[in-house]
Amino acid sequence: MTGAARCLAMVLCCLAWPLHALDLSLPANALETASRDSALDQQPLPLAPYADGVLPVRILEGPVTRRVYRIPSSRLTPLQILAPLREQLKAAGYTVLLDCNQDACGGFDFRFAIDVLPAPNMYVNIRAYHFISAELPGTDVALTLLASAGAGAGYLQIIQIGADRAERLAIAEPDATAPVAAVVVPRDIVAELLEQGHAVLSTLEFAVGTTTFNGAGNAELAAIATFMEARPGLQIAVVGHTDTVGGLETNIAVSRDRAQAVRTALIEEYGVAPERIEAGGMGYLAPVASNLTDAGREANRRVEVIIVGEDG
């Protein structure tokens, strides 16, 4: 069996089917990155693709469980993640209501119309995602499944609606011997941009004195690119900043080159049109903290995205 086949066989296979409950076994390397539960909530259940400015939904009421998982793998496609789950749902008696990829679902309009936990925990590649909604006839139980693929990882969001707590979706515990990553607190950089007009790219890592970084698979850049695709008239600027170590001219050059590196990543890795992004550097002329402390200097070393305007 090939490595890809073994990985596919591990993903989300069902081992048992108690009445009204699903027992899904995740691979040992799947890491839960976010969760949000509601004891009583109203949750939209998508019934059809987004079309003519509308996403057809049915509003369900009851307890809601939301989970997001990251599955390290460069081989899995969104359909490979969801196909085993789809078969398990059917075997358990669920009726699939909607089963579509990014094109059939409605592209970025569909993605922004559904409930998605924020990046960087749930990364949705607007060009590679798959969605399933299903219900269990005769009960108040329904599920939505969203899978996406990014650089080096697959992402899975599972939302269960309406089941009693005793019948909630059971996720098998990951292998206790597998390394456990820290859970990242969700941060919605798009909401921050809309509210404040600017946001710091907090997940970029530039080595001291360097102006290059790996932009592939960066959830914040992906979220910005998706947002810009949804708002085709939006114009942004990327601005680099430094601390006060070194001369002004050197720091302005470093900050400008870092901003340009981010601009290049948005263009080359995420397909944003070059004419929609400006890049510049301020050096140490716009601090957000004191340069007299290590923490202050670290805060001042940053790259920001600023909304410049929006045509139309």
C-alpha positions as CSV (number, residue, x, y, z in Angstrom):
1,M,0.0,0.0,0.0
2,T,1.4,3.4,-0.9
3,G,1.9,6.2,1.6
4,A,-1.0,8.2,0.2
5,A,-3.3,5.1,0.4
6,R,-2.3,4.5,4.0
7,C,-3.0,8.1,4.9
8,L,-6.4,7.9,3.2
9,A,-7.2,4.7,4.9
10,M,-6.5,6.3,8.3
11,V,-8.6,9.4,7.7
12,L,-11.9,9.4,9.6
13,C,-12.9,5.8,9.3
14,C,-16.0,4.7,11.3
15,L,-15.6,1.9,13.9
16,A,-19.1,1.8,15.5
17,W,-22.5,3.3,15.0
18,P,-24.6,3.8,18.2
19,L,-28.1,5.0,17.6
20,H,-28.2,8.7,16.7
21,A,-24.5,9.1,17.3
22,L,-21.4,8.9,15.1
23,D,-18.2,7.5,16.3
24,L,-15.5,8.9,14.1
25,S,-11.9,7.9,14.6
26,L,-9.3,10.5,13.5
27,P,-5.8,9.7,12.5
28,A,-3.1,10.0,15.2
29,N,-1.6,13.1,13.7
30,A,-4.9,15.0,13.6
31,L,-4.8,18.0,16.0
32,E,-7.8,19.8,17.3
33,T,-7.1,23.5,16.7
34,A,-10.4,25.1,17.8
35,S,-13.8,24.4,19.4
36,R,-17.0,26.3,20.1
37,D,-20.0,24.7,21.8
38,S,-23.4,26.2,22.5
39,A,-25.9,24.6,24.9
40,L,-28.7,26.1,22.9
41,D,-28.3,28.0,19.6
42,Q,-29.8,28.5,16.2
43,Q,-27.7,27.1,13.4
44,P,-28.3,27.4,9.7
45,L,-28.2,24.1,7.8
46,P,-27.3,24.7,4.1
47,L,-29.6,22.9,1.7
48,A,-28.4,23.9,-1.7
49,P,-25.5,25.9,-3.4
50,Y,-25.3,29.7,-3.2
51,A,-27.1,31.2,-6.2
52,D,-28.6,34.5,-7.2
53,G,-27.4,36.1,-4.0
54,V,-29.0,33.6,-1.7
55,L,-27.9,30.5,0.3
56,P,-30.9,28.3,0.9
57,V,-30.8,27.1,4.6
58,R,-33.0,25.6,7.3
59,I,-32.6,27.1,10.7
60,L,-32.2,24.4,13.4
61,E,-32.4,25.0,17.1
62,G,-30.7,23.0,19.8
63,P,-27.2,22.3,21.2
64,V,-24.4,22.8,18.7
65,T,-20.9,21.4,18.8
66,R,-18.2,22.8,16.5
67,R,-14.7,21.3,16.1
68,V,-11.8,22.0,13.8
69,Y,-8.9,19.7,13.1
70,R,-5.6,20.0,11.2
71,I,-4.3,16.9,9.5
72,P,-0.6,17.3,8.4
73,S,-0.3,15.9,4.9
74,S,0.6,17.3,1.5
75,R,-1.2,14.6,-0.3
76,L,-4.8,14.8,0.8
77,T,-7.4,16.6,-1.2
78,P,-10.7,17.9,0.4
79,L,-12.6,15.1,-1.2
80,Q,-10.2,12.5,0.1
81,I,-10.8,13.9,3.6
82,L,-14.6,13.9,3.3
83,A,-15.3,10.8,1.1
84,P,-14.9,8.3,4.0
85,L,-17.2,10.4,6.2
86,R,-19.8,10.6,3.4
87,E,-19.9,6.8,3.3
88,Q,-20.2,6.6,7.1
89,L,-23.0,9.0,7.1
90,K,-25.0,7.0,4.6
91,A,-24.3,3.7,6.4
92,A,-25.6,5.3,9.6
93,G,-28.9,6.3,8.0
94,Y,-28.2,9.9,7.4
95,T,-29.6,11.7,4.4
96,V,-27.1,13.8,2.5
97,L,-28.7,17.2,1.7
98,L,-25.8,19.0,0.0
99,D,-22.5,17.6,-1.3
100,C,-20.4,20.0,-3.4
101,N,-16.9,21.3,-4.1
102,Q,-15.9,24.9,-4.3
103,D,-17.2,25.4,-7.8
104,A,-20.5,23.7,-7.4
105,C,-21.2,25.2,-3.9
106,G,-20.8,28.8,-5.2
107,G,-17.1,29.7,-4.6
108,F,-16.3,32.5,-2.2
109,D,-19.9,33.6,-1.9
110,F,-20.8,30.2,-0.4
111,R,-17.7,30.1,1.8
112,F,-18.6,33.5,3.4
113,A,-22.2,32.6,3.8
114,I,-21.6,29.5,6.0
115,D,-20.5,29.2,9.6
116,V,-16.7,28.8,9.6
117,L,-14.5,29.1,12.7
118,P,-11.8,31.8,12.1
119,A,-8.3,31.5,10.7
120,P,-5.6,30.5,11.5
121,N,-7.3,27.4,13.0
122,M,-9.7,26.7,10.2
123,Y,-8.0,27.5,6.8
124,V,-10.3,27.5,3.8
125,N,-8.6,27.5,0.5
126,I,-11.2,29.2,-1.8
127,R,-9.9,27.1,-4.7
128,A,-9.9,23.8,-2.9
129,Y,-12.7,23.0,-0.5
130,H,-15.6,20.5,-0.2
131,F,-18.8,20.7,1.9
132,I,-21.4,18.2,3.0
133,S,-24.6,18.7,5.0
134,A,-26.7,15.8,6.2
135,E,-29.5,15.0,8.6
136,L,-30.8,12.0,10.4
137,P,-34.4,11.4,9.4
138,G,-36.9,11.4,12.2
139,T,-34.5,13.1,14.6
140,D,-33.3,16.7,15.3
141,V,-29.7,15.7,14.5
142,A,-27.8,17.2,11.6
143,L,-24.2,17.7,10.6
144,T,-22.1,19.9,8.4
145,L,-18.7,18.9,7.3
146,L,-16.2,21.3,5.6
147,A,-12.8,20.2,4.4
148,S,-10.0,22.2,2.7
149,A,-6.4,21.7,1.7
150,G,-3.5,24.0,2.1
151,A,0.3,23.8,1.9
152,G,1.3,20.7,3.8
153,A,-2.0,20.1,5.7
154,G,-5.7,19.3,5.4
155,Y,-8.3,21.1,7.5
156,L,-11.6,19.7,8.7
157,Q,-14.5,21.4,10.4
158,I,-17.3,19.3,11.9
159,I,-20.5,21.0,13.2
160,Q,-23.2,18.8,14.9
161,I,-26.6,20.3,15.5
162,G,-29.5,19.2,17.7
163,A,-28.2,16.0,19.4
164,D,-28.5,15.5,23.1
165,R,-25.2,15.8,24.9
166,A,-25.2,12.0,25.6
167,E,-25.4,11.5,21.9
168,R,-22.9,14.0,20.7
169,L,-20.4,13.3,18.0
170,A,-17.7,11.1,19.6
171,I,-14.1,11.7,18.4
172,A,-11.6,9.0,19.3
173,E,-8.7,10.3,21.4
174,P,-5.6,10.7,19.3
175,D,-2.6,8.5,20.0
176,A,-1.2,9.6,23.4
177,T,2.3,9.0,22.1
178,A,1.9,11.4,19.2
179,P,3.4,14.9,19.7
180,V,0.7,17.5,20.7
181,A,0.8,21.0,19.4
182,A,-0.4,24.0,21.3
183,V,-3.9,25.2,20.5
184,V,-3.8,28.6,18.8
185,V,-6.4,31.1,19.9
186,P,-8.6,32.0,17.0
187,R,-8.0,35.4,15.4
188,D,-10.1,36.8,12.7
189,I,-7.8,39.1,10.8
190,V,-10.5,40.0,8.2
191,A,-12.8,41.2,11.0
192,E,-9.9,43.2,12.5
193,L,-9.2,44.8,9.1
194,L,-12.8,45.8,8.7
195,E,-13.1,47.1,12.2
196,Q,-9.8,49.0,12.4
197,G,-8.8,49.5,8.8
198,H,-5.4,47.8,9.6
199,A,-4.1,44.6,11.1
200,V,-0.6,43.3,12.1
201,L,0.4,40.0,10.4
202,S,1.3,38.3,13.6
203,T,2.3,34.9,12.1
204,L,5.1,36.0,9.8
205,E,8.5,35.0,10.9
206,F,11.5,37.0,9.6
207,A,14.9,36.0,11.0
208,V,16.8,39.0,12.5
209,G,18.3,41.1,9.7
210,T,16.6,39.1,6.9
211,T,13.8,40.1,4.5
212,T,12.6,36.7,3.4
213,F,10.0,34.3,4.8
214,N,8.0,31.3,3.8
215,G,4.6,32.6,2.7
216,A,3.1,29.2,1.6
217,G,0.3,28.0,3.8
218,N,0.2,31.1,5.9
219,A,-3.4,31.3,7.2
220,E,-3.4,35.1,7.6
221,L,-2.2,35.7,4.1
222,A,-4.7,33.2,2.8
223,A,-7.5,34.9,4.7
224,I,-6.6,38.3,3.3
225,A,-6.4,36.9,-0.3
226,T,-9.8,35.2,0.1
227,F,-11.3,38.5,1.5
228,M,-9.8,40.4,-1.5
229,E,-11.3,37.9,-3.9
230,A,-14.7,38.4,-2.3
231,R,-14.2,42.2,-2.5
232,P,-12.7,42.8,-6.0
233,G,-12.5,46.6,-5.6
234,L,-10.5,46.5,-2.4
235,Q,-7.0,48.1,-2.4
236,I,-4.5,47.4,0.4
237,A,-1.0,48.5,1.4
238,V,1.6,46.4,3.2
239,V,3.8,48.4,5.5
240,G,6.9,47.2,7.3
241,H,8.2,48.5,10.6
242,T,11.4,47.9,12.7
243,D,12.8,48.7,16.1
244,T,15.6,51.3,16.6
245,V,18.5,49.0,16.3
246,G,20.6,50.3,13.4
247,G,20.5,53.5,11.4
248,L,17.3,55.0,9.9
249,E,18.2,54.4,6.3
250,T,19.1,50.7,6.9
251,N,15.9,50.1,8.9
252,I,13.7,51.8,6.2
253,A,15.3,49.5,3.6
254,V,14.7,46.4,5.7
255,S,11.1,47.3,6.5
256,R,10.4,48.1,2.8
257,D,11.9,44.8,1.6
258,R,9.9,42.8,4.2
259,A,6.7,44.5,3.1
260,Q,7.7,43.8,-0.5
261,A,8.2,40.1,0.3
262,V,4.7,39.9,1.8
263,R,3.3,41.7,-1.3
264,T,5.1,39.2,-3.6
265,A,3.7,36.2,-1.5
266,L,0.2,37.5,-1.9
267,I,0.7,37.8,-5.6
268,E,2.6,34.7,-6.4
269,E,1.3,32.3,-3.7
270,Y,-2.3,33.5,-3.4
271,G,-3.1,35.1,-6.8
272,V,-3.9,38.6,-5.7
273,A,-3.6,41.1,-8.6
274,P,-0.4,43.2,-8.3
275,E,-2.1,46.5,-9.0
276,R,-4.2,46.0,-5.8
277,I,-1.3,45.9,-3.4
278,E,1.2,48.7,-2.5
279,A,4.3,48.1,-0.3
280,G,6.3,50.5,1.7
281,G,8.6,50.7,4.8
282,M,8.6,53.1,7.8
283,G,11.7,51.9,9.6
284,Y,11.4,52.9,13.2
285,L,9.3,56.0,12.6
286,A,6.0,54.6,13.7
287,P,6.5,52.6,16.9
288,V,3.6,51.1,18.8
289,A,5.7,50.5,22.0
290,S,8.8,51.7,23.7
291,N,12.1,50.8,22.1
292,L,13.7,50.8,25.6
293,T,12.6,47.2,26.3
294,D,12.9,43.9,24.6
295,A,9.1,43.4,24.5
296,G,8.7,46.9,23.1
297,R,11.2,46.4,20.3
298,E,9.7,43.0,19.4
299,A,6.2,44.7,19.1
300,N,7.7,47.4,16.9
301,R,9.1,44.8,14.5
302,R,6.0,44.1,12.5
303,V,4.4,44.1,9.1
304,E,0.9,45.6,8.8
305,V,-1.8,45.4,6.2
306,I,-3.8,48.6,5.7
307,I,-7.0,49.1,3.7
308,V,-6.4,51.9,1.3
309,G,-9.8,52.1,-0.3
310,E,-12.4,50.2,-2.2
311,D,-13.7,51.0,-5.7
312,G,-17.4,50.8,-6.2
